Amino acid sequence: MRPAHLRGASFGLRQSLDTVGAFVGPALAIGLMWLSASNFQAVFWVAVIPAFLAVALLVFAVDEPERLPGFAKWQSPLSVAELKRLGLAYWWIVGVAVVFSLARFSEAFLILRAQAVGLPVMLVPLVLVLMNVVYAFALTQPGSYQITSIASPSSAWASHS
């Protein structure tokens, strides 16, 4: 857990690395498809290596922090009573996020369409690269807004007008 003053920077770093992976992963897949003459099995076996390395890093190199004395034993915060306390504004945001998440299913159809119009199999991951470029640029402006109050998100948006 990061100190409170570093949490925003930590989240920003995580998001940046996620975006870099969204560009680099498909770009490497294109190169591997070219090198392996479009051998999907070989490309997927190579893609498994970073996953195993990440799990090994978590298992062997990341230590769980010691629990400070006096802290109660942790219990899952998910209970019906706690969920009711979140309020209507929170559930509206969750609902909007669910709708936008459902729209992400279209990535597979975009890839299938690119292949159907004649894009070589080796270049199909390029569709993901281009989609992530558009995604990154489209979110630059909304990402610059800082919503300060969940109870009244319209006031945070109005302050940036």
C-alpha positions as CSV (number, residue, x, y, z in Angstrom):
1,M,0.0,0.0,0.0
2,R,1.4,3.4,-0.9
3,P,1.3,6.4,1.4
4,A,-1.7,8.7,0.6
5,H,0.4,11.4,-1.1
6,L,1.8,8.8,-3.6
7,R,-1.4,6.9,-4.4
8,G,-2.3,9.1,-7.4
9,A,1.2,8.8,-8.9
10,S,1.1,5.0,-8.3
11,F,-2.2,4.7,-10.1
12,G,-0.9,6.9,-12.9
13,L,2.1,4.7,-13.3
14,R,-0.1,1.6,-13.4
15,Q,-2.3,3.1,-16.0
16,S,0.7,4.2,-18.1
17,L,2.2,0.7,-18.0
18,D,-1.1,-0.7,-19.0
19,T,-1.2,1.6,-22.0
20,V,2.4,0.7,-22.9
21,G,1.5,-3.0,-22.7
22,A,-1.5,-2.3,-25.0
23,F,0.8,-0.9,-27.6
24,V,3.8,-3.2,-27.2
25,G,2.0,-6.5,-26.8
26,P,0.2,-6.4,-30.2
27,A,3.3,-4.9,-31.8
28,L,5.4,-7.9,-30.6
29,A,2.7,-10.2,-31.7
30,I,2.9,-8.8,-35.2
31,G,6.7,-9.3,-35.2
32,L,6.3,-12.9,-33.9
33,M,3.6,-13.7,-36.4
34,W,6.0,-12.5,-39.2
35,L,9.0,-14.5,-37.8
36,S,6.9,-17.6,-37.3
37,A,5.1,-17.5,-40.6
38,S,1.7,-16.9,-38.8
39,N,2.1,-19.8,-36.4
40,F,-0.5,-18.9,-33.7
41,Q,0.6,-21.6,-31.4
42,A,4.2,-20.4,-31.3
43,V,3.1,-16.8,-30.7
44,F,0.8,-17.8,-27.8
45,W,3.5,-19.9,-26.2
46,V,5.9,-16.9,-26.3
47,A,3.1,-14.8,-24.8
48,V,2.8,-17.1,-21.8
49,I,6.4,-16.4,-20.7
50,P,5.7,-12.8,-19.4
51,A,2.6,-14.2,-17.5
52,F,4.7,-16.9,-15.8
53,L,7.4,-14.3,-15.0
54,A,4.8,-12.0,-13.4
55,V,3.4,-14.7,-11.2
56,A,6.9,-15.8,-10.2
57,L,7.7,-12.1,-9.3
58,L,4.6,-11.9,-7.1
59,V,5.3,-15.2,-5.4
60,F,9.0,-14.8,-4.8
61,A,9.7,-11.1,-4.7
62,V,6.7,-9.4,-3.2
63,D,6.4,-9.5,0.6
64,E,3.1,-8.9,2.2
65,P,3.4,-6.0,4.7
66,E,3.2,-6.8,8.4
67,R,-0.1,-6.0,10.0
68,L,0.4,-3.2,12.5
69,P,-0.5,-4.0,16.1
70,G,-4.0,-2.9,17.2
71,F,-5.6,-3.3,13.8
72,A,-8.6,-5.6,13.6
73,K,-8.5,-8.7,11.6
74,W,-9.5,-7.9,8.0
75,Q,-12.9,-9.0,6.8
76,S,-14.5,-8.5,3.4
77,P,-16.2,-5.2,3.2
78,L,-18.8,-6.5,0.9
79,S,-22.1,-6.9,2.7
80,V,-25.6,-5.8,1.9
81,A,-25.5,-3.1,4.5
82,E,-22.2,-1.7,3.2
83,L,-23.4,-1.8,-0.4
84,K,-26.6,0.1,0.5
85,R,-24.4,2.9,2.1
86,L,-22.7,3.6,-1.3
87,G,-25.6,5.8,-2.5
88,L,-27.4,6.4,-5.7
89,A,-24.6,8.5,-7.4
90,Y,-22.1,5.6,-7.0
91,W,-24.5,3.1,-8.6
92,W,-25.2,5.5,-11.5
93,I,-21.4,5.6,-12.1
94,V,-21.2,1.8,-11.9
95,G,-24.1,1.5,-14.3
96,V,-22.5,3.8,-16.8
97,A,-19.2,1.9,-16.5
98,V,-21.0,-1.4,-17.1
99,V,-22.5,0.0,-20.3
100,F,-19.1,1.2,-21.5
101,S,-17.5,-2.1,-20.6
102,L,-20.1,-4.0,-22.7
103,A,-19.0,-1.8,-25.7
104,R,-15.5,-3.3,-25.4
105,F,-16.8,-6.6,-26.7
106,S,-16.7,-5.0,-30.2
107,E,-12.9,-5.4,-30.3
108,A,-13.3,-9.0,-31.4
109,F,-15.7,-7.9,-34.1
110,L,-13.4,-5.2,-35.3
111,I,-10.6,-7.7,-35.6
112,L,-12.8,-10.2,-37.4
113,R,-13.9,-7.4,-39.8
114,A,-10.3,-6.4,-40.5
115,Q,-9.4,-10.0,-41.4
116,A,-12.6,-10.3,-43.5
117,V,-11.6,-7.3,-45.6
118,G,-8.3,-8.8,-46.4
119,L,-5.9,-7.7,-43.7
120,P,-3.2,-10.4,-43.5
121,V,-3.3,-12.6,-40.4
122,M,0.1,-11.3,-39.4
123,L,-1.2,-7.7,-39.2
124,V,-4.4,-8.4,-37.3
125,P,-2.9,-7.3,-34.0
126,L,-2.3,-3.9,-35.6
127,V,-6.0,-3.3,-35.2
128,L,-5.5,-3.5,-31.4
129,V,-2.6,-1.1,-31.6
130,L,-4.6,1.4,-33.6
131,M,-7.6,1.0,-31.4
132,N,-5.5,1.7,-28.3
133,V,-3.9,4.8,-29.9
134,V,-7.4,6.2,-30.5
135,Y,-8.4,5.2,-27.0
136,A,-5.4,6.9,-25.4
137,F,-6.0,10.2,-27.4
138,A,-9.7,10.1,-26.8
139,L,-9.3,9.9,-23.0
140,T,-6.6,12.5,-22.7
141,Q,-9.0,15.4,-22.2
142,P,-11.6,13.7,-19.9
143,G,-8.6,12.2,-17.9
144,S,-7.4,15.7,-17.1
145,Y,-10.6,16.4,-15.0
146,Q,-10.4,15.6,-11.4
147,I,-13.8,14.6,-9.9
148,T,-13.7,15.8,-6.3
149,S,-17.1,14.8,-5.2
150,I,-19.0,11.6,-6.0
151,A,-22.1,13.0,-4.5
152,S,-22.1,15.9,-7.0
153,P,-20.1,15.0,-10.1
154,S,-21.7,17.9,-12.0
155,S,-20.0,20.4,-9.8
156,A,-16.6,19.0,-10.6
157,W,-17.3,19.1,-14.3
158,A,-18.6,22.6,-14.1
159,S,-15.4,23.9,-12.5
160,H,-13.5,22.9,-15.6
161,S,-15.8,24.7,-18.1
